[in-house]
Amino acid sequence: MSTQVKGTEFEKKVARLFNLMGYKTEIKKMLNDTEIDIYGEANLGPSKIKMIAECKNYTAKNVQLDEMKIFNGVVSSFSRKEIQQAYVITTEGFAPQAKAFAEENGIECFTYSELLNKLINFDHYLDWIIENYENDEISKYYVDLDAEKREKQKVEVYKPIDKYINEWLSKKEKNHISILGEYGTGKTSFCKKYAYDLALRYKEDPTNNRIPILINLRDYAKAMNIKQLITDLLVNQHNLRNATFSTFSKMNEEGLFLLIFDGFDEMAQKVDVNITMANFNELSKTAIFEKSKVILTCRTEYFRTKEKEREVLEKGEGYVDISDKPNFEILHLKDFTDKKIKKFLQKRIPEEWESYYAQINNTYNLMELAHRPVLLDIIAESLPQLVARREEINAAKLYEVYTNFWLERDIMNERTFIKKEDRTFFMQELAFQMLVDEKLSIHYSQMAESIKKHFKLEKAEEIDYFSHDIMTCSFMNRDEGGNYSFAHKSSMEFFVAKKLAQEFNQNKQTSFKQKEITTEISDFVVNLLAWDEDCIKRLEKWLLEEEDSNLLTNLMRIMNEAPKLNSQAKKCLESLFTEENERLRRLSTEKCPQSIEGMVYIPETEFIMGSYEYDAERPVRKVKVNTFYIDRYPVTNAQYKEFVDATKHQAPEYWEGGKIPTGKEDHPVVCVSWHDARAYCEWKSKVTGVKVRLPKEEEWELAGRGILGRRWPWGNEFDHKKCNTNESRVGDTTSVRRYEEGKSPYGCYDMAGNVWEWCHDWYKVSPGKNPQGPDDRISRVLRGGSWYGYANGCRVANRYGDVPEDTGYNVGFRCCQDFLK
């Protein structure tokens, strides 16, 4: 590009900024026989302001005194009526003598960045960022966080994450970072701290730093529009003059901001997947410019597996697709190291930190929990009580001790007159109502009504008194608009879980049926339940007798998380599933009117079908299935060979010369299409004289998981020794009889892993209620996962669709047969 062309492009960019400032501009305008780079007019009340601007597109060169004198001569050729303002805009800077000369002669000098800064004055906003952090208690004991980036088999660690972000800000290759972290790893604290640091740097050197724009997404729990979000922040919340979205967008395009969107999961959990996708795409619009820089934080556990995380943030199977956005990347926050734990304690408890560290180190499970910053803070606050209990410590018990400690301290200090039990009850009711209403805050006017209802008050002065007491001595914060929200989202989740656990122990189902809970809440519930004989009996009774989808979904969440979180729960669930295995296999044998070789008899029953984990598996519901038979094993190569020999059907492609590979006679046949599988069934029907077919989805799922909704055929905790998946490191099919311990409750083998299995049904994502069957008959259902896939893909509820003509080295089938009376 020639120097003249570069200059013209720079003039156009500068002219656009003046347009945003209210000027109507012209480029290369002839005035007094002189070509002016930019001429502009703006209406200011009854008068009109006219200006001219000289543009200097330099590289590593400042505007010099002689150049300023030449431009001053041009300015002097106009009268004050003709031109009221004169500017020199450059890409670099000004020599001191040139700047002094310009000021003496009324010429305003700006670099391009400085002119951009004139569009909106962010001084008060930056002061707010700084004061907000300095007034936050976390500023007193913040410890730098580390992060890692995972790409294929390579993991890079950054200590601290701030260093990586600083370098990233100066690079062009990537302009969006999603920072993921488990609950309590310090995402919000990092956002506040980094925004604070950047605000200080900007105030000191605005030319070489960006303005931090910190947006808490928990305030936007519904479908959002980026234009409305930015306008609300800049205009409504911080009263910034001239803060139009067009001005903001231009400044963002030119690289003046670092946009920090904190808490995507807090927004996403409140809406369905379509709105989540739309919201993510709205936020992504801020990262489309080459110079823009955007940080998005989210809980890792919102994406329940590595596969889900990458679906949402990279591949997007039905969620959010960023596969075509190479400028996006993901960082994972790391838990505290021992060194950071010590550093935190030194700041938090300077005089006693060594004693606290020793107690944490010598208390069962406490050091593991202490690696999570938020739990370490709670431990530091309530350690003496935790140690005194001498029992297994988990996150729920930490919160139990912490909340009790907080409430008792308020009562002891005479900051409250409401009993601890009443205050706890109200926090539980309020937290649950906020969950049901999908609100993260409540206005003080509504708080009074809730207090009246829950404390059964009538007199206005009593309501006011209780309201003031609750609002000043609780776990909630108030914003400038009078909206109250829990100081930490985890506190709200704990109080919801406490309410659910209490109602479960009281055999009450109301709240379980009212709203589907999150995984974070179910984690707390798991560790709040007793997990004794009564608990298991009640759990089983609800699973067998109740049909409400929310109730079943919530119980399934609790059961899925229990083995990972609670050793006693793990033992109880193993016992529950063992008893179910024995019962179902006994019923299958006792009720079977006629045994069929190689098949399992499954009597008519109702079972829990589906899962909450993927949209394609929803809803969790009770399904009644008629009596049927199903193959104990997938169809083997040897069995398929009989069919091929009898019908001259084309052999699978891996059978060289039409022969089964040596040693694979009892491996499941693969490389068969849905049509091949159906043809086999039709042949088998002729041979046996009884109609043989592919299983329906509900039949396959019942045979694989039993009636209580377990995740894998053997239970709710994955075990690579019980199936053939990627984790098993086999790398090929195995004998269908190999995994004896991985049998389903009815005694079927390989219902998890080895090969995907064709089902009769057409594939479609369930609509959630009253499924009517598929409209688009394109793909057929596959179930069970394979040797090539991972644990999550071989869950019994997992569904996959593929065109019926397709084949694969990990796709086979098994047969089904109706019960004929």
C-alpha positions in Angstrom: 0.0 0.0 0.0 1.5 3.4 -1.0 2.2 6.1 1.5 -0.6 8.2 0.0 -3.1 5.4 0.3 -2.1 4.7 3.9 -2.5 8.4 4.6 -6.0 8.5 3.1 -7.0 5.4 5.1 -5.8 7.0 8.3 -7.7 10.2 7.5 -10.9 8.1 7.0 -10.4 6.5 10.5 -9.9 9.9 12.1 -12.9 11.3 10.3 -15.1 8.5 11.7 -14.0 9.4 15.2 -15.0 13.1 14.6 -18.3 11.8 13.2 -18.9 10.0 16.4 -18.1 13.2 18.3 -20.9 14.9 16.3 -19.1 16.4 13.3 -20.2 16.1 9.7 -16.8 15.6 8.0 -15.3 15.8 4.5 -11.9 14.4 3.5 -9.4 16.2 1.2 -11.5 19.4 1.0 -10.1 22.4 -0.8 -10.3 25.6 1.3 -8.5 28.9 0.3 -6.7 26.9 -2.4 -5.3 24.5 0.2 -6.2 20.8 0.5 -7.4 20.1 4.0 -7.1 16.6 5.3 -10.3 16.8 7.3 -12.9 19.5 7.4 -15.8 19.2 9.9 -18.9 21.0 11.1 -20.9 20.4 14.3 -24.0 22.1 15.7 -23.5 23.3 19.2 -26.7 24.9 20.4 -27.6 27.8 18.1 -24.1 28.1 16.7 -22.1 26.0 14.3 -18.5 24.9 15.1 -16.2 24.5 12.1 -12.9 22.7 12.4 -9.9 21.5 10.3 -7.6 18.6 11.1 -4.2 17.6 9.9 -3.4 13.9 10.0 0.1 12.4 10.3 0.3 8.6 9.7 3.8 8.0 10.9 5.7 4.9 12.0 8.1 5.4 14.9 8.3 9.2 14.2 7.0 12.2 16.2 5.5 15.3 14.6 8.2 17.9 14.6 8.2 21.7 15.2 8.6 22.7 11.5 5.6 20.6 10.6 3.5 22.3 13.3 4.6 25.7 12.0 3.5 24.8 8.5 0.1 23.8 9.7 -0.2 26.9 11.9 0.3 28.9 8.7 -2.7 27.1 7.1 -4.8 27.8 10.2 -3.8 31.5 10.3 -5.1 31.9 6.7 -8.6 31.5 8.0 -10.6 34.0 10.1 -12.2 33.0 13.4 -15.6 33.0 11.6 -14.3 30.5 9.1 -12.6 28.1 11.4 -13.0 27.8 15.2 -11.0 24.7 16.0 -7.8 23.1 14.6 -6.4 19.7 15.3 -3.3 17.7 14.5 -3.8 13.9 14.9 -0.9 11.5 14.6 -0.4 7.8 15.0 2.7 8.2 17.2 3.4 11.4 19.2 4.7 15.0 19.2 8.1 16.5 19.8 8.1 18.6 23.0 8.8 21.9 21.0 6.0 21.1 18.5 3.5 20.4 21.3 4.4 23.6 23.1 4.1 25.7 19.9 0.7 24.2 19.2 -0.6 25.0 22.6 0.6 28.6 22.2 -1.3 28.9 19.0 -4.6 27.2 20.0 -4.0 24.0 18.0 -5.1 20.8 19.8 -2.8 17.8 19.5 -3.8 14.2 20.0 -2.5 10.8 19.1 -5.2 8.6 17.6 -5.6 6.8 20.9 -5.9 10.0 22.8 -8.6 11.2 20.4 -10.5 7.9 20.9 -10.4 8.6 24.7 -12.1 11.9 24.2 -15.2 10.2 23.0 -16.2 9.0 26.5 -14.6 10.1 29.7 -14.0 7.0 31.8 -12.4 8.6 34.8 -15.3 8.1 37.2 -15.8 4.5 36.0 -12.1 3.7 36.5 -12.3 5.2 40.0 -15.2 3.0 40.7 -13.3 -0.1 39.6 -10.4 0.9 41.8 -12.5 1.8 44.9 -14.8 -1.3 44.5 -11.8 -3.6 44.7 -10.0 -1.7 47.5 -13.1 -1.8 49.6 -13.5 -5.6 49.0 -12.1 -7.8 51.8 -10.5 -10.0 49.2 -8.1 -7.2 48.3 -6.4 -7.7 51.7 -5.5 -11.4 51.1 -5.7 -12.0 47.4 -3.2 -14.5 46.1 -2.2 -14.7 42.5 -3.8 -17.6 40.5 -2.2 -20.0 38.1 -3.7 -21.4 34.9 -3.0 -23.9 32.3 -3.8 -24.3 28.6 -4.6 -27.8 27.3 -4.1 -28.5 23.6 -4.3 -32.1 22.6 -1.6 -33.9 24.7 0.2 -30.7 25.5 -0.4 -28.8 28.8 1.2 -25.4 29.3 1.1 -23.8 32.8 1.2 -20.0 33.4 2.3 -18.6 36.8 0.5 -16.4 37.4 -2.3 -16.1 34.9 -1.9 -12.3 34.9 1.4 -12.7 33.1 -0.2 -14.6 30.3 -3.1 -12.1 30.0 -0.6 -9.2 29.9 1.3 -10.8 27.0 -2.0 -11.8 25.3 -3.2 -8.2 25.3 -0.3 -7.3 23.0 -0.7 -10.1 20.5 -3.0 -10.1 17.5 -3.5 -13.9 17.0 -6.1 -14.4 19.7 -8.6 -12.0 21.0 -11.0 -14.1 23.1 -10.1 -16.2 26.2 -12.6 -18.3 28.1 -11.3 -18.8 31.6 -12.8 -21.9 33.2 -12.5 -23.0 36.8 -14.2 -25.3 39.2 -16.5 -23.8 41.8 -14.6 -21.5 44.2 -11.3 -21.4 42.3 -11.3 -17.6 42.2 -12.7 -16.6 38.8 -14.6 -13.5 40.1 -11.7 -12.5 42.4 -9.3 -12.6 39.5 -11.6 -10.5 37.3 -11.9 -7.8 40.0 -8.1 -7.9 40.7 -7.1 -7.8 37.1 -9.6 -5.0 36.3 -8.2 -3.1 39.3 -4.6 -3.5 38.1 -5.5 -2.5 34.5 -7.4 0.5 35.7 -4.4 1.7 37.7 -2.1 1.2 34.7 -4.5 3.0 32.4 -4.8 6.0 34.6 -1.0 6.2 34.7 -0.4 5.6 30.9 -3.7 5.7 28.8 -1.8 5.5 25.5 -0.3 2.0 26.1 -3.1 0.4 28.2 -6.7 -0.6 27.8 -9.8 0.4 29.7 -11.1 -2.6 31.7 -14.9 -3.1 31.2 -16.0 -5.5 33.9 -19.5 -7.0 33.5 -21.1 -9.4 35.9 -23.3 -11.8 33.9 -25.2 -12.9 36.9 -27.3 -9.7 36.4 -28.4 -10.9 33.0 -30.1 -14.2 33.6 -32.3 -14.2 30.5 -31.9 -13.7 26.7 -29.7 -10.7 26.2 -28.7 -8.2 23.6 -25.1 -7.0 23.7 -26.2 -3.5 22.7 -28.6 -3.3 25.7 -26.1 -4.8 28.0 -23.3 -2.3 27.2 -25.7 0.6 27.2 -27.1 -0.4 30.6 -23.6 -0.7 32.1 -22.2 2.6 30.7 -25.2 4.8 30.8 -27.7 3.5 33.4 -25.2 2.2 35.9 -22.3 4.6 35.6 -23.8 7.7 33.9 -21.1 8.1 31.3 -21.8 10.9 28.9 -21.8 10.3 25.2 -21.7 6.5 25.9 -23.7 5.4 22.9 -23.3 1.9 21.6 -21.9 3.1 18.3 -19.2 5.0 20.2 -18.4 2.0 22.4 -18.3 -0.3 19.4 -15.8 2.0 17.5 -13.6 2.2 20.6 -13.8 -1.5 21.0 -12.9 -2.0 17.3 -9.8 0.2 17.8 -8.6 -1.8 20.8 -9.2 0.5 23.6 -11.0 -2.0 25.9 -10.5 -5.2 27.7 -14.0 -6.6 28.1 -14.3 -9.0 31.0 -17.6 -11.0 31.1 -17.7 -12.8 34.5 -19.9 -15.7 35.2 -21.3 -17.1 32.0 -22.5 -20.2 33.8 -24.6 -18.1 36.2 -26.5 -16.7 33.3 -26.6 -19.9 31.3 -28.1 -22.0 34.1 -31.2 -19.8 34.1 -32.2 -20.4 30.4 -32.6 -23.2 27.9 -29.9 -24.2 25.5 -31.1 -22.1 22.6 -30.9 -18.9 24.7 -27.5 -20.0 26.0 -26.3 -20.3 22.4 -27.8 -16.9 21.5 -26.2 -15.3 24.6 -22.8 -16.8 23.8 -23.1 -15.5 20.3 -24.1 -12.1 21.5 -21.0 -11.9 23.7 -18.9 -13.2 20.8 -19.8 -10.2 18.8 -17.5 -8.1 20.9 -14.6 -10.3 19.8 -15.0 -10.0 16.0 -12.6 -7.1 15.7 -8.9 -7.7 15.1 -7.9 -5.4 18.0 -10.7 -6.3 20.5 -9.9 -8.3 23.6 -12.5 -10.3 25.5 -12.3 -12.5 28.6 -15.2 -14.8 29.5 -15.3 -16.8 32.8 -17.4 -19.8 33.5 -17.5 -22.7 36.0 -15.9 -25.8 34.5 -18.6 -27.9 36.0 -21.3 -26.2 34.0 -19.8 -28.3 31.2 -20.0 -31.6 33.0 -17.2 -33.3 31.1 -14.2 -32.4 29.0 -16.2 -33.4 26.0 -19.1 -31.1 26.9 -16.7 -28.2 27.7 -15.2 -28.5 24.2 -18.7 -28.9 22.6 -19.8 -25.6 24.1 -16.6 -23.6 23.7 -15.0 -25.2 20.7 -17.0 -27.8 18.7 -20.6 -27.2 19.6 -22.7 -30.3 19.1 -26.1 -28.6 19.7 -24.7 -26.0 22.0 -22.3 -23.1 21.0 -20.1 -23.5 18.0 -16.8 -21.7 17.9 -15.0 -24.2 15.6 -14.8 -21.4 13.0 -13.3 -18.9 15.4 -9.6 -19.6 15.6 -9.1 -16.5 17.7 -10.8 -18.2 20.7 -8.8 -20.1 23.3 -9.5 -21.7 26.7 -7.5 -21.4 30.0 -8.2 -23.5 33.1 -7.6 -22.1 36.5 -5.6 -24.3 38.8 -6.3 -25.0 42.5 -4.0 -23.5 45.1 -0.7 -25.2 45.6 0.6 -25.7 49.2 2.8 -22.7 48.7 -0.2 -20.5 47.9 -2.2 -22.0 50.8 0.6 -20.8 53.1 0.7 -17.4 51.4 -3.1 -17.0 51.8 -3.0 -17.9 55.5 -0.1 -15.5 56.1 -2.2 -12.7 54.7 -5.5 -13.9 56.3 -4.2 -14.9 59.8 -0.7 -13.4 60.0 0.0 -14.2 63.7 -1.5 -17.8 63.7 -1.0 -19.0 60.1 1.5 -21.7 60.9 -0.8 -23.2 63.6 -3.7 -23.2 61.1 -1.6 -24.8 58.4 -0.5 -27.6 60.7 -4.1 -28.2 61.7 -5.3 -28.3 58.1 -2.4 -30.6 57.2 -3.3 -33.0 60.0 -7.0 -33.1 59.5 -8.5 -35.8 57.2 -9.6 -34.5 53.8 -9.1 -30.8 54.9 -5.9 -30.2 52.9 -7.6 -31.4 49.8 -10.5 -29.0 50.3 -8.1 -26.2 51.2 -6.7 -26.1 47.7 -9.9 -24.4 46.6 -9.6 -20.7 47.5 -13.3 -20.2 48.6 -13.2 -23.2 50.8 -9.8 -22.2 52.2 -11.4 -18.9 53.2 -14.2 -20.7 55.0 -11.7 -23.1 56.7 -9.7 -20.1 58.0 -12.9 -18.6 59.4 -14.2 -21.7 61.1 -11.3 -24.1 61.6 -11.6 -24.6 65.4 -15.1 -26.0 65.1 -14.2 -28.2 62.1 -11.3 -29.8 64.0 -13.4 -30.4 67.1 -15.9 -32.5 65.1 -13.4 -35.2 64.3 -15.4 -36.5 61.3 -15.1 -36.6 57.6 -15.1 -33.0 56.3 -16.7 -32.0 52.9 -17.8 -28.8 51.3 -21.4 -29.1 52.7 -20.1 -29.5 56.3 -17.7 -26.6 55.7 -20.7 -24.4 54.8 -22.7 -25.7 57.7 -20.0 -24.7 60.2 -19.4 -21.4 58.4 -23.0 -20.3 58.3 -23.6 -21.3 61.9 -20.4 -19.5 62.9 -21.6 -16.4 61.1 -25.1 -16.4 62.6 -23.9 -17.1 66.1 -21.4 -14.3 65.8 -24.2 -11.9 64.8 -26.3 -13.0 67.8 -23.4 -12.8 70.2 -22.6 -9.2 69.0 -26.3 -8.3 69.4 -26.5 -7.4 65.7 -29.7 -9.5 65.4 -32.6 -10.5 67.6 -34.0 -13.2 65.2 -33.2 -16.7 66.3 -30.6 -18.6 64.3 -33.1 -21.3 63.3 -35.6 -18.7 62.0 -32.9 -16.9 60.1 -31.6 -20.1 58.5 -35.2 -21.1 57.6 -35.8 -17.8 55.9 -32.5 -18.0 54.0 -33.5 -21.5 52.8 -36.9 -20.3 51.7 -35.6 -17.2 50.0 -32.8 -19.0 48.2 -35.2 -21.6 46.9 -37.7 -19.0 45.8 -35.0 -17.2 43.9 -34.1 -20.5 42.2 -37.7 -21.2 41.2 -38.2 -17.6 39.9 -34.8 -17.8 38.1 -33.7 -14.6 39.8 -30.3 -13.9 41.3 -31.5 -10.9 43.3 -34.6 -9.6 45.1 -35.7 -6.0 45.6 -36.0 -4.8 49.1 -39.8 -4.1 48.6 -40.3 -7.8 47.8 -38.2 -8.9 50.7 -40.7 -7.4 53.1 -43.5 -9.4 51.6 -41.4 -12.6 51.9 -40.6 -11.8 55.5 -44.3 -11.2 56.3 -45.2 -14.5 54.7 -42.5 -16.7 56.3 -42.6 -15.2 59.8 -46.4 -14.7 59.8 -46.3 -11.1 60.7 -49.2 -8.6 60.4 -48.1 -5.3 62.0 -46.2 -2.9 59.6 -43.6 -2.0 62.3 -42.8 -5.7 63.0 -42.4 -6.3 59.3 -40.1 -3.3 59.0 -38.1 -4.4 62.0 -37.7 -7.9 60.8 -36.8 -6.7 57.3 -34.1 -4.4 58.5 -32.7 -7.2 60.7 -32.7 -9.7 57.9 -31.2 -7.4 55.3 -28.4 -6.1 57.5 -27.4 -9.4 59.2 -27.6 -12.1 56.5 -25.5 -13.6 53.7 -26.8 -11.0 51.2 -25.4 -7.9 49.6 -27.4 -4.9 48.4 -26.7 -2.9 45.3 -27.4 0.8 44.7 -30.8 0.0 43.3 -31.9 -1.8 46.5 -31.6 -5.3 45.1 -30.4 -8.0 47.4 -28.4 -11.0 46.2 -26.4 -13.7 48.0 -22.8 -12.5 48.5 -21.6 -15.8 46.9 -23.7 -17.9 44.5 -22.5 -21.0 46.4 -24.2 -19.7 49.6 -27.5 -19.6 47.8 -26.9 -23.1 46.4 -26.1 -24.4 49.9 -29.3 -23.0 51.4 -31.3 -24.5 48.6 -29.6 -27.9 49.3 -30.2 -27.6 53.0 -33.9 -27.1 52.4 -34.0 -30.1 50.0 -32.1 -32.4 52.4 -34.4 -31.5 55.3 -37.5 -32.2 53.2 -36.1 -35.5 51.9 -35.5 -36.6 55.5 -39.1 -35.6 56.3 -40.4 -37.6 53.2 -41.6 -34.4 51.6 -41.4 -34.1 47.8 -42.9 -30.7 47.1 -39.6 -28.8 46.5 -38.1 -31.7 44.5 -41.0 -31.5 42.1 -41.1 -27.7 41.9 -37.8 -27.0 40.1 -34.9 -28.9 38.5 -31.8 -28.2 40.6 -28.2 -27.7 39.4 -25.3 -30.1 39.8 -23.7 -27.7 42.4 -26.9 -27.9 44.5 -27.0 -31.7 44.2 -23.4 -31.9 45.3 -24.4 -30.1 48.6 -27.5 -32.4 49.0 -25.4 -35.5 48.6 -23.2 -34.5 51.6 -26.1 -33.3 53.7 -28.1 -36.5 53.5 -27.6 -39.2 56.2 -27.1 -42.1 53.7 -28.4 -44.7 56.1 -31.0 -47.5 55.6 -33.9 -45.1 55.9 -32.4 -42.8 53.3 -31.9 -45.6 50.7 -35.4 -47.0 51.3 -36.9 -43.6 50.7 -34.8 -43.0 47.6 -35.8 -46.3 46.2 -39.5 -45.8 47.0 -39.6 -42.4 45.3 -37.8 -43.8 42.2 -40.3 -46.7 41.9 -43.5 -44.9 42.7 -43.2 -41.3 41.5 -43.5 -40.0 37.9 -42.8 -36.3 38.2 -40.0 -35.4 35.8 -38.4 -32.8 38.1 -38.4 -35.2 41.0 -36.8 -38.0 39.0 -34.2 -35.6 37.4 -33.2 -34.2 40.8 -32.9 -37.7 42.3 -30.8 -38.8 39.3 -28.5 -35.8 39.8 -28.0 -36.7 43.4 -27.4 -40.4 42.6 -24.9 -39.5 39.8 -22.8 -37.3 42.0 -23.0 -39.4 45.2 -20.3 -42.0 44.5 -17.7 -39.3 43.8 -18.5 -37.1 46.8 -19.4 -39.4 49.7 -17.9 -42.8 50.6 -21.0 -43.8 52.6 -23.3 -42.8 49.7 -21.2 -44.9 47.4 -21.6 -48.0 49.5 -25.4 -47.4 49.9 -25.9 -47.0 46.1 -23.8 -50.1 45.4 -26.0 -52.0 47.8 -29.1 -50.6 46.2 -28.0 -51.6 42.6 -26.9 -55.0 43.8 -30.3 -55.7 45.2 -31.9 -54.5 42.0 -29.7 -56.8 40.0 -30.7 -59.8 42.0 -34.4 -58.9 42.0 -34.6 -58.2 38.2 -32.7 -61.3 37.3 -34.8 -63.4 39.6 -38.0 -62.0 38.1 -36.7 -62.5 34.6 -36.1 -66.2 35.4 -39.2 -66.9 37.5 -41.7 -65.2 35.1 -40.1 -66.5 31.9 -42.7 -68.9 30.3 -40.2 -70.1 27.7 -36.5 -69.8 27.5 -34.9 -68.7 24.2 -31.3 -69.6 23.7 -29.0 -66.6 23.8 -31.8 -64.2 24.8 -32.9 -62.6 28.1 -36.6 -62.4 29.0 -37.7 -59.0 30.3 -41.2 -58.9 31.7 -43.5 -55.9 31.3 -42.5 -53.1 33.6 -42.1 -49.3 34.0 -38.7 -47.8 34.2 -36.9 -44.4 34.4 -35.8 -43.4 30.9 -33.6 -40.5 29.8 -31.2 -38.2 31.4 -30.7 -34.5 32.1 -27.1 -34.5 30.8 -27.8 -33.8 27.1 -30.8 -32.4 25.4 -31.1 -35.5 23.2 -31.6 -37.5 26.4 -34.3 -35.3 27.9 -36.7 -35.5 29.6 -36.3 -37.9 32.5 -39.6 -39.8 32.6 -41.3 -43.0 33.4 -41.9 -45.3 30.4 -43.9 -48.5 30.4 -42.5 -51.3 28.2 -44.3 -54.5 27.2 -42.7 -57.9 27.7 -40.0 -58.8 25.2 -36.8 -60.8 24.7 -33.4 -59.3 23.8 -30.0 -60.9 22.9 -27.8 -61.4 25.9 -24.8 -60.5 23.6 -24.3 -58.4 20.5 -24.5 -60.4 17.3 -21.0 -62.0 16.8 -18.9 -62.5 13.7 -19.7 -66.2 13.8 -23.4 -65.6 14.0 -23.3 -63.1 11.1 -21.2 -65.6 9.1 -24.1 -68.1 9.1 -26.4 -65.3 7.7 -23.8 -64.4 5.0 -23.3 -68.0 4.0 -27.1 -68.7 3.9 -28.2 -65.5 2.0 -25.0 -64.6 0.0 -25.3 -61.2 1.7 -22.2 -59.0 1.3 -19.7 -59.8 4.0 -18.3 -56.9 6.2 -15.4 -55.2 4.5 -12.8 -56.3 7.1 -13.5 -60.0 6.3 -10.7 -60.6 3.8 -11.8 -63.1 1.3 -15.1 -63.4 3.1 -13.4 -65.0 6.2 -13.7 -63.9 9.8 -10.4 -62.5 11.1 -8.6 -65.1 13.2 -9.6 -65.1 16.8 -12.5 -62.7 16.3 -15.3 -65.3 16.0 -17.0 -64.3 19.2 -16.3 -60.5 18.8 -19.3 -58.4 17.8 -19.7 -58.0 14.0 -19.0 -54.5 12.9 -19.1 -52.5 9.6 -22.7 -53.3 9.3 -25.3 -50.7 8.3 -28.8 -50.5 9.8 -30.1 -52.1 6.6 -27.6 -55.0 7.1 -28.8 -55.4 10.6 -32.4 -55.5 9.6 -31.7 -58.0 6.8 -30.0 -60.2 9.4 -33.2 -60.0 11.6 -35.4 -60.9 8.6 -33.2 -64.0 7.9 -33.3 -65.0 11.6 -37.1 -64.6 11.6 -37.4 -67.1 8.7 -34.9 -69.5 10.4 -36.7 -69.5 13.8 -40.2 -69.0 12.6 -40.7 -66.1 15.0 -40.4 -62.4 14.2 -36.9 -61.1 15.1 -36.2 -57.4 14.9 -34.0 -54.6 16.1 -34.8 -53.4 19.6 -36.8 -50.2 20.2 -34.9 -47.5 22.1 -36.9 -47.9 25.3 -36.4 -51.7 25.2 -32.6 -51.3 24.7 -32.4 -48.8 27.5 -34.4 -50.8 30.0 -32.3 -53.9 29.3 -29.2 -51.9 29.8 -30.0 -49.9 33.0 -32.8 -51.6 34.8 -35.7 -49.6 36.4 -33.9 -47.1 38.7 -32.1 -45.0 36.2 -28.5 -45.9 36.7 -25.8 -44.3 34.5 -23.9 -47.4 33.4 -25.2 -51.1 33.4 -23.4 -51.8 36.7 -24.1 -48.6 38.6 -23.3 -44.8 38.8 -19.5 -44.9 39.0 -17.6 -45.6 35.9 -15.1 -48.5 35.9 -13.0 -49.2 32.8 -12.5 -52.8 34.0 -16.1 -53.5 33.4 -16.4 -52.5 29.7 -14.4 -51.9 26.6 -14.0 -48.1 26.0 -11.1 -45.8 25.2 -10.2 -45.7 28.9 -9.7 -49.5 28.8 -6.8 -49.1 26.3 -7.8 -52.1 24.2 -8.1 -50.3 20.9 -10.4 -52.8 19.2 -13.4 -55.0 19.8 -13.3 -57.7 22.4 -15.1 -61.0 23.0 -18.8 -60.4 23.9 -18.4 -62.6 27.0 -15.3 -60.8 28.4 -16.9 -58.3 30.8 -18.8 -60.5 33.2 -18.8 -57.8 35.9 -20.2 -55.2 33.4 -23.5 -57.0 32.9 -26.7 -55.1 33.0 -29.3 -55.7 35.8 -31.1 -58.2 33.5 -27.8 -60.0 32.6 -27.1 -58.4 29.2 -23.4 -58.0 28.2 -21.7 -55.1 26.4 -24.5 -52.6 27.0 -21.7 -50.1 27.6 -18.8 -50.0 25.2 -17.4 -52.5 22.7 -19.7 -51.5 19.8 -22.5 -49.0 19.1 -25.7 -50.9 18.5 -28.4 -50.1 15.9 -31.9 -49.6 17.2 -35.2 -49.7 15.2 -36.1 -46.1 15.8 -35.6 -43.0 13.8 -33.4 -40.5 15.7 -34.6 -37.1 16.9 -34.0 -34.9 19.9 -36.9 -35.3 22.3 -39.2 -32.3 22.5 -39.3 -32.6 26.3 -43.0 -33.3 26.7 -45.4 -35.7 24.8 -42.9 -36.9 22.2 -44.7 -37.5 18.9 -41.9 -39.3 17.1 -39.6 -37.8 14.4 -40.7 -35.7 11.5 -37.4 -35.9 9.6 -36.6 -39.5 8.8 -32.9 -39.2 8.2 -30.9 -41.0 10.9 -31.5 -44.1 12.9 -30.6 -44.5 16.6 -27.4 -46.0 17.9 -26.9 -46.9 21.6 -24.2 -48.0 24.0 -20.9 -46.4 23.0 -17.9 -48.3 21.7 -14.2 -49.3 22.2 -13.3 -46.0 20.4 -15.4 -43.7 22.6 -15.1 -42.5 26.2 -17.0 -43.2 29.4 -19.5 -40.4 29.0 -20.5 -41.8 25.6 -21.2 -45.3 26.9 -23.7 -44.2 29.5 -26.9 -46.2 29.0 -29.0 -43.1 28.3 -26.7 -41.7 25.7 -28.2 -41.5 22.2 -26.6 -41.0 18.8 -28.0 -40.8 15.3 -26.5 -41.9 12.0 -27.8 -42.4 8.5 -29.0 -46.1 8.1 -26.6 -46.6 5.2 -23.5 -45.8 7.2 -21.1 -48.4 8.6 -18.1 -48.3 11.0 -15.5 -50.4 12.7 -17.3 -49.6 16.0 -20.9 -50.2 15.0 -22.8 -53.5 15.4 -26.2 -54.6 16.8 -28.2 -57.1 18.8 -31.7 -58.5 18.2 -35.0 -58.4 19.9 -38.1 -60.6 19.9 -41.7 -59.9 20.9 -43.3 -62.0 23.6 -46.0 -64.1 22.0 -48.8 -65.2 24.4 
